[in-house]
């Protein structure tokens, strides 16, 4: 009985685009996320959380990605949250906008006071 001719298997994910539709893998988005995490000391900014696990930290847009495209990569429009708190605020961004902006304002005031003492 003759052997069947084998064809090479197609490479998986070979047609996968380099960047996803929202640009989460783009260099500018990756840099923005890293800059926000660095500014926040690589810890969750939710009061009394203090999560520092690098794998559980995510960067959240204060003003939504879809409604405010001009603010997508503005440092002041991002805040570092752990996965737990990020999941908690997803879908309720409008309710937490003022809260997150106040958190960032307090953070900046603390940094200014610390720098004045030096």
C-alpha positions as CSV (number, residue, x, y, z in Angstrom):
1,X,0.0,0.0,0.0
2,X,1.5,3.4,-1.0
3,X,2.2,5.9,1.6
4,X,0.1,9.1,1.7
5,X,1.9,12.2,0.7
6,X,2.4,14.5,3.7
7,X,2.0,18.2,3.4
8,X,3.8,20.5,5.9
9,X,1.6,21.8,8.7
10,X,0.6,25.4,8.5
11,X,2.4,27.6,10.9
12,X,0.0,28.6,13.7
13,X,-0.6,32.3,14.2
14,X,1.5,33.2,11.2
15,X,-1.3,35.7,10.1
16,X,-1.5,37.2,13.5
17,X,-1.0,41.0,13.3
18,X,1.9,42.5,15.1
19,X,-0.3,44.9,17.0
20,X,-3.8,44.2,18.3
21,X,-6.7,46.4,17.3
22,X,-6.5,48.7,20.3
23,X,-2.7,49.0,20.1
24,X,-1.9,47.4,23.4
25,X,1.3,46.0,22.0
26,X,2.5,49.2,20.3
27,X,5.7,50.7,21.7
28,X,4.1,54.0,22.7
29,X,1.4,52.1,24.7
30,X,4.0,49.9,26.4
31,X,6.1,53.0,27.3
32,X,3.0,54.8,28.7
33,X,2.2,51.8,30.9
34,X,5.7,51.6,32.2
35,X,5.9,55.3,32.8
36,X,2.6,55.2,34.8
37,X,3.8,52.3,36.9
38,X,7.1,54.0,37.6
39,X,5.4,57.2,38.6
40,X,3.1,55.2,41.0
41,X,6.1,53.4,42.6
42,X,5.0,50.1,41.0
43,X,2.2,49.6,43.6
44,X,-1.6,49.7,43.5
45,X,-2.9,53.2,44.1
46,X,-6.1,52.1,45.7
47,X,-6.1,53.4,49.3
48,X,-4.7,50.8,51.8
49,X,-4.0,48.2,49.1
50,X,-0.3,48.5,48.6
51,X,-0.1,45.5,46.3
52,X,3.4,45.3,44.8
53,X,3.2,42.0,42.9
54,X,4.5,42.9,39.5
55,X,2.3,40.3,37.8
56,X,-0.9,41.6,39.3
57,X,-0.4,45.3,38.4
58,X,-2.3,46.9,35.6
59,X,-2.6,50.4,34.3
60,X,-6.1,51.9,34.1
61,X,-7.2,54.9,31.9
62,X,-8.9,57.4,34.1
63,X,-10.7,59.0,31.2
64,X,-11.8,56.1,28.9
65,X,-9.8,54.9,25.9
66,X,-12.8,55.1,23.5
67,X,-14.2,58.4,24.5
68,X,-11.0,60.4,24.9
69,X,-8.5,59.3,22.2
70,X,-6.4,62.5,22.7
71,X,-5.7,61.4,26.3
72,X,-4.7,57.8,25.6
73,X,-1.0,58.3,26.2
74,X,-1.1,61.2,28.6
75,X,0.7,60.3,31.8
76,X,-1.9,62.0,34.0
77,X,-4.7,59.9,32.5
78,X,-3.3,56.7,33.9
79,X,-3.3,55.0,37.3
80,X,-1.8,51.8,38.5
81,X,-4.2,49.3,40.1
82,X,-3.9,45.6,41.0
83,X,-6.0,43.2,39.0
84,X,-8.6,43.0,41.8
85,X,-9.2,46.7,42.0
86,X,-9.0,47.1,38.2
87,X,-11.7,44.5,37.7
88,X,-13.8,46.3,40.4
89,X,-13.8,49.6,38.5
90,X,-14.2,48.3,35.0
91,X,-17.4,49.4,33.5
92,X,-17.8,52.1,36.2
93,X,-15.0,54.4,35.0
94,X,-17.3,57.5,35.1
95,X,-18.1,56.9,38.7
96,X,-14.4,56.7,39.7
97,X,-13.0,59.5,37.5
98,X,-13.0,62.2,40.2
99,X,-11.8,59.7,42.8
100,X,-8.7,58.7,40.8
101,X,-7.9,62.4,39.8
102,X,-8.0,63.3,43.6
103,X,-5.7,60.3,44.3
104,X,-3.2,61.6,41.8
105,X,-3.6,65.2,43.1
106,X,-2.8,64.0,46.6
107,X,0.2,62.0,45.3
108,X,1.6,65.0,43.5
109,X,1.2,67.3,46.6
110,X,3.0,64.7,48.7
111,X,5.9,64.6,46.2
112,X,6.1,68.4,46.1
113,X,6.2,68.6,49.9
114,X,8.9,65.9,50.0
115,X,11.0,67.8,47.5
116,X,10.7,71.1,49.3
117,X,12.1,69.6,52.5
118,X,15.3,68.6,50.7
